[in-house]
Amino acid sequence: MMPKTKPSPLLPLGLAALVIGGSVGAYYAFVSKRSVEGLPAGATVLPEDVMVALSVSTEPKQWERLQQYGTPDSKVALDKFLQGWRDRFFTDKGYDFQKDIQPWVGDKAMLAWLPHQTLASGQAPQPGTPLASPNQSALVAVLPIADPAKAQEILAQPRLLAEGEVLERTYRGINIIESQNTSVEKNYAVAVLGREFVVVANDTSALDRIIDAYRGEASLGKIPGYASALQKIEVPRSFAQVYLNVPVAANVASFTSSQPIPSENLAKLQQTQGFASNVILEPEGLAFKGVSWLKPNSQKTLAVENRAKNMLKRVPDSAIMVVSGGNLQQLWQDYTEGAQGNPIAPFNPDALAKSLKQSTGLELEKDFLNWMDGEFALSLIPANPDKENPQKFSAGFALMAQVSDRKAAEASLQKLDESVKAQNFQVGEAKIKDQSVTKWTSPYGGFTVMRGWLENNVLYMTLGAPIAYQFLPTPEVSVVTDPLFKQTLPPEPNPNNGNFFMNVDQAFDRQNLSLPQLPPQQQVWVNAIQSIGVTAAVANDRTTRYDTFVRLKTANPVETEDQANPEGSDPDAGNEETKN
């Protein structure tokens, strides 16, 4: 590395024009040298230990469509969020994205989060780390150059730096210009990689790692399974694509958590290599096509069981939220393995099993899950208001599970009845629509549990408000026929191994559920969502596919690219200023 020297006090991107050169032929050099089939631009220059990589469209029309979604408040919040990012990477450096970057940048740019190298590998950074904090990730923007001549023309125009000084250095033959401000948060470094990319980072060591990948060292594009996983979710003209490096994220989560993940549990989490998803702007919301995959050498494999077929038909259309799947036992095993020691897991499965053991003397896996290896559905169903008999609970949970051994199920349920009797619960028989049910009533009132059989091998159990009458013996109207459900739940993959549906409007309506009030900065986004649907399937013993749809509120349906150009014409045809 050459020693640092102090250049003139002009913004460094002026140097980019000298490196890019002025010939149009440079564009063809860019295409032929590093355009990798199926990989997002920038994947070949991001290091393999990148934690999150976001490839996002630079097309103005795509961003215009995105800003049509939501409520007035969410649109304001989105504009503010986007302005913050523009300021961080461009405005604070003296550049306007639309005027100075848009004319020459490629159709997709890459944003990345790079944790400190030792932290990414699971070790604490040494004292003296160049980052402001060992917990802070460096932010990187990789901007592909689609029009070298236009880039030279714009970047050659100098911008004065408002504060601090600018230094110049060379690393592995690449010129780097970096700022040193009185405020560490405003530091940045810029480099031009050949005639292909302009890279901006808020940490100089992160830029060195980018250059290492550019010079041939391990990169995101070389991660095992990355390219083939992206092929499984490939769609034309996606708005964005996100990648999460699961092993790196697990290391960072362990180090930054107040309770580090035990090494044995951390090793289990790291058997998964990554998760990726394409984001598509649909007329009624955002569609996500996702995939997760295991490392090629992982000891863990996936059970290829896509058996979720009939259970949703038993759920009434009044359900606010539904989780269904083909094998409850397998789902629990998978969740337990992934959640052990995971600081962001929704709940601790070991704690739940231990609580059941302490309160009833029964073991969750041995006494219950052992025969729950068929289809299941867990639903949140609101109770119908009854002014004469007001309920303490406004909704109840209903679990429906197909059992493989009814005799074993009956024996375990009988033990459970005896256990709750010992805790002063009233346990007796009741009738609902001529159906016999077993009912527990809490000594404190209001809290009830009901259970029974829908068919010879389908057990149901409700908790909270009395809601069993809504689906006994079958629901009058099933959730699968509900218009919002059909408009939200993705039909693919098919066959599938499970679904998730939430009517967000109703779930966060305090007249339906007494959920805690969200902070205003979170509530504004929730208010913009109408419903969420997810369909998942195990593609093979190492790959899982997910399709998700987030149905958003919008005054006018968003026009898609195909709708705007029904005959497949070029949306930018005739615009002489359109970039290459």
LINZI-V896382 format. One record per pair of residues at least 24 apart in sequence whose C-alpha atoms are under 7 Angstrom apart, sorted by the first residue. I is the first residue (numbers start at 1). GAP is how many residues later the second one is. If there is no record, write none. Layout:
i->I gap->GAP
i->I gap->GAP
This chain:
i->1 gap->169
i->1 gap->170
i->2 gap->167
i->2 gap->168
i->3 gap->166
i->4 gap->163
i->4 gap->164
i->4 gap->165
i->5 gap->162
i->5 gap->163
i->5 gap->164
i->6 gap->160
i->6 gap->161
i->6 gap->162
i->7 gap->159
i->7 gap->160
i->7 gap->161
i->9 gap->151
i->9 gap->152
i->9 gap->156
i->9 gap->157
i->10 gap->148
i->10 gap->149
i->10 gap->150
i->10 gap->151
i->11 gap->147
i->11 gap->148
i->11 gap->149
i->11 gap->150
i->12 gap->165
i->13 gap->142
i->14 gap->141
i->14 gap->142
i->14 gap->143
i->14 gap->144
i->15 gap->141
i->16 gap->139
i->16 gap->176
i->17 gap->134
i->17 gap->135
i->17 gap->138
i->17 gap->139
i->19 gap->173
i->20 gap->128
i->20 gap->132
i->20 gap->174
i->20 gap->175
i->21 gap->127
i->21 gap->131
i->22 gap->126
i->22 gap->127
i->22 gap->130
i->23 gap->126
i->24 gap->124
i->24 gap->125
i->26 gap->122
i->26 gap->169
i->27 gap->119
i->27 gap->120
i->27 gap->121
i->30 gap->165
i->30 gap->166
i->38 gap->189
i->38 gap->193
i->39 gap->182
i->39 gap->188
i->41 gap->67
i->41 gap->68
i->41 gap->103
i->42 gap->68
i->42 gap->100
i->43 gap->177
i->43 gap->178
i->44 gap->169
i->44 gap->170
i->44 gap->175
i->44 gap->176
i->44 gap->177
i->45 gap->165
i->45 gap->168
i->45 gap->169
i->45 gap->174
i->46 gap->164
i->46 gap->167
i->46 gap->173
i->46 gap->174
i->47 gap->162
i->47 gap->163
i->47 gap->166
i->47 gap->171
i->47 gap->172
i->47 gap->173
i->48 gap->170
i->48 gap->171
i->48 gap->172
i->48 gap->175
i->49 gap->71
i->49 gap->199
i->50 gap->62
i->50 gap->63
i->50 gap->64
i->50 gap->195
i->51 gap->62
i->51 gap->63
i->51 gap->64
i->51 gap->193
i->51 gap->194
i->51 gap->197
i->51 gap->198
i->52 gap->60
i->52 gap->61
i->52 gap->191
i->52 gap->192
i->52 gap->193
i->53 gap->57
i->53 gap->58
i->53 gap->59
i->53 gap->60
i->53 gap->189
i->53 gap->190
i->53 gap->191
i->54 gap->56
i->54 gap->57
i->54 gap->58
i->54 gap->186
i->54 gap->187
i->54 gap->188
i->54 gap->189
i->55 gap->53
i->55 gap->54
i->55 gap->55
i->55 gap->56
i->55 gap->185
i->55 gap->186
i->55 gap->187
i->56 gap->52
i->56 gap->53
i->56 gap->54
i->56 gap->183
i->56 gap->184
i->56 gap->185
i->57 gap->50
i->57 gap->51
i->57 gap->52
i->57 gap->182
i->57 gap->183
i->58 gap->49
i->58 gap->50
i->58 gap->51
i->59 gap->48
i->62 gap->177
i->65 gap->493
i->68 gap->486
i->68 gap->490
i->69 gap->483
i->69 gap->484
i->69 gap->485
i->70 gap->458
i->70 gap->482
i->70 gap->483
i->70 gap->484
i->71 gap->457
i->71 gap->482
i->71 gap->483
i->73 gap->451
i->74 gap->450
i->74 gap->451
i->74 gap->454
i->94 gap->65
i->100 gap->54
i->103 gap->47
i->103 gap->476
i->104 gap->41
i->104 gap->42
i->104 gap->43
i->104 gap->44
i->104 gap->46
i->104 gap->47
i->104 gap->475
i->105 gap->38
i->105 gap->39
i->105 gap->40
i->105 gap->41
i->105 gap->42
i->106 gap->38
i->106 gap->39
i->106 gap->40
i->109 gap->33
i->109 gap->34
i->109 gap->35
i->110 gap->31
i->110 gap->32
i->110 gap->33
i->111 gap->29
i->111 gap->30
i->111 gap->31
i->112 gap->27
i->112 gap->28
i->112 gap->29
i->113 gap->24
i->113 gap->25
i->113 gap->26
i->113 gap->27
i->114 gap->24
i->114 gap->25
i->119 gap->132
i->119 gap->133
i->120 gap->128
i->120 gap->131
i->120 gap->132
i->121 gap->127
i->121 gap->130
i->122 gap->129
i->131 gap->72
i->132 gap->52
i->135 gap->121
i->138 gap->64
i->138 gap->65
i->138 gap->68
i->139 gap->62
i->139 gap->63
i->140 gap->60
i->140 gap->61
i->140 gap->62
i->141 gap->58
i->141 gap->59
i->141 gap->60
i->142 gap->55
i->142 gap->56
i->142 gap->57
i->142 gap->58
i->143 gap->54
i->143 gap->55
i->143 gap->56
i->144 gap->52
i->144 gap->53
i->144 gap->54
i->145 gap->50
i->145 gap->51
i->145 gap->52
i->146 gap->434
i->147 gap->433
i->229 gap->62
i->233 gap->45
i->233 gap->56
i->233 gap->57
i->238 gap->40
i->238 gap->41
i->238 gap->42
i->239 gap->40
i->239 gap->41
i->239 gap->42
i->240 gap->38
i->240 gap->39
i->241 gap->36
i->241 gap->37
i->241 gap->38
i->242 gap->34
i->242 gap->35
i->242 gap->36
i->243 gap->32
i->243 gap->33
i->243 gap->34
i->244 gap->30
i->244 gap->31
i->244 gap->32
i->245 gap->28
i->245 gap->29
i->245 gap->30
i->246 gap->24
i->246 gap->26
i->246 gap->27
i->246 gap->28
i->247 gap->26
i->257 gap->86
i->261 gap->80
i->261 gap->81
i->262 gap->79
i->265 gap->75
i->265 gap->76
i->269 gap->69
i->271 gap->24
i->271 gap->27
i->271 gap->29
i->282 gap->276
i->282 gap->278
i->283 gap->274
i->283 gap->275
i->283 gap->276
i->283 gap->277
i->284 gap->267
i->284 gap->268
i->284 gap->273
i->284 gap->274
i->285 gap->265
i->285 gap->266
i->285 gap->267
i->286 gap->263
i->286 gap->264
i->286 gap->265
i->287 gap->261
i->287 gap->262
i->287 gap->263
i->288 gap->259
i->288 gap->260
i->288 gap->261
i->289 gap->257
i->289 gap->258
i->289 gap->259
i->290 gap->255
i->290 gap->256
i->290 gap->257
i->291 gap->253
i->291 gap->254
i->291 gap->255
i->292 gap->251
i->292 gap->252
i->292 gap->253
i->293 gap->249
i->293 gap->250
i->293 gap->251
i->294 gap->248
i->294 gap->249
i->301 gap->240
i->301 gap->241
i->302 gap->239
i->302 gap->240
i->303 gap->238
i->304 gap->234
i->304 gap->236
i->304 gap->237
i->305 gap->192
i->305 gap->233
i->306 gap->189
i->306 gap->190
i->306 gap->191
i->306 gap->231
i->306 gap->232
i->307 gap->189
i->307 gap->190
i->308 gap->67
i->308 gap->188
i->308 gap->189
i->308 gap->190
i->311 gap->64
i->311 gap->65
i->311 gap->66
i->312 gap->65
i->312 gap->167
i->312 gap->168
i->313 gap->165
i->313 gap->166
i->313 gap->167
i->314 gap->157
i->314 gap->160
i->314 gap->161
i->314 gap->164
i->315 gap->156
i->315 gap->160
i->315 gap->163
i->315 gap->164
i->316 gap->154
i->316 gap->155
i->316 gap->159
i->316 gap->161
i->316 gap->162
i->316 gap->163
i->317 gap->160
i->317 gap->161
i->317 gap->162
i->317 gap->165
i->318 gap->63
i->318 gap->64
i->319 gap->60
i->319 gap->61
i->319 gap->62
i->319 gap->63
i->320 gap->60
i->320 gap->61
i->320 gap->182
i->320 gap->183
i->320 gap->186
i->320 gap->187
i->321 gap->58
i->321 gap->59
i->321 gap->180
i->321 gap->181
i->321 gap->182
i->322 gap->55
i->322 gap->56
i->322 gap->57
i->322 gap->58
i->322 gap->178
i->322 gap->179
i->322 gap->180
i->323 gap->54
i->323 gap->55
i->323 gap->56
i->323 gap->176
i->323 gap->177
i->323 gap->178
i->324 gap->52
i->324 gap->53
i->324 gap->54
i->324 gap->174
i->324 gap->175
i->324 gap->176
i->325 gap->50
i->325 gap->51
i->325 gap->52
i->325 gap->172
i->325 gap->173
i->325 gap->174
i->326 gap->48
i->326 gap->49
i->326 gap->50
i->326 gap->171
i->326 gap->172
i->327 gap->46
i->327 gap->47
i->327 gap->48
i->327 gap->49
i->328 gap->44
i->328 gap->45
i->328 gap->46
i->328 gap->47
i->328 gap->48
i->329 gap->40
i->329 gap->41
i->329 gap->43
i->329 gap->44
i->360 gap->56
i->360 gap->59
i->367 gap->45
i->368 gap->44
i->371 gap->32
i->371 gap->33
i->371 gap->34
i->371 gap->38
i->372 gap->29
i->372 gap->30
i->372 gap->31
i->372 gap->32
i->373 gap->30
i->373 gap->31
i->374 gap->27
i->374 gap->28
i->374 gap->29
i->374 gap->30
i->375 gap->26
i->375 gap->27
i->376 gap->24
i->376 gap->25
i->376 gap->26
i->377 gap->24
i->381 gap->86
i->382 gap->130
i->383 gap->82
i->383 gap->83
i->383 gap->84
i->391 gap->55
i->391 gap->74
i->392 gap->54
i->393 gap->71
i->393 gap->72
i->394 gap->71
i->394 gap->118
i->394 gap->119
i->395 gap->69
i->395 gap->70
i->396 gap->66
i->396 gap->67
i->396 gap->68
i->396 gap->69
i->396 gap->70
i->396 gap->71
i->397 gap->65
i->397 gap->66
i->397 gap->67
i->398 gap->62
i->398 gap->63
i->398 gap->64
i->398 gap->65
i->399 gap->61
i->399 gap->62
i->399 gap->63
i->400 gap->58
i->400 gap->59
i->400 gap->60
i->400 gap->61
i->401 gap->57
i->401 gap->58
i->401 gap->59
i->402 gap->55
i->402 gap->56
i->402 gap->57
i->403 gap->54
i->403 gap->55
i->406 gap->51
i->432 gap->37
i->433 gap->39
i->488 gap->43
i->488 gap->44
i->488 gap->45
i->488 gap->61
i->488 gap->63
i->489 gap->44
i->489 gap->45
i->489 gap->46
i->489 gap->60
i->490 gap->43
i->490 gap->44
i->490 gap->45
i->490 gap->57
i->490 gap->58
i->490 gap->59
i->492 gap->43
i->492 gap->55
i->493 gap->42
i->493 gap->43
i->493 gap->44
i->496 gap->39
i->496 gap->40
i->496 gap->41
i->497 gap->39
i->497 gap->40
i->497 gap->41
i->498 gap->37
i->498 gap->38
i->498 gap->39
i->499 gap->35
i->499 gap->36
i->499 gap->37
i->500 gap->33
i->500 gap->34
i->500 gap->35
i->501 gap->31
i->501 gap->32
i->501 gap->33
i->502 gap->29
i->502 gap->30
i->502 gap->31
i->503 gap->27
i->503 gap->28
i->503 gap->29
i->504 gap->25
i->504 gap->26
i->504 gap->27
i->505 gap->25
i->505 gap->26
i->528 gap->24
i->528 gap->25
i->529 gap->24
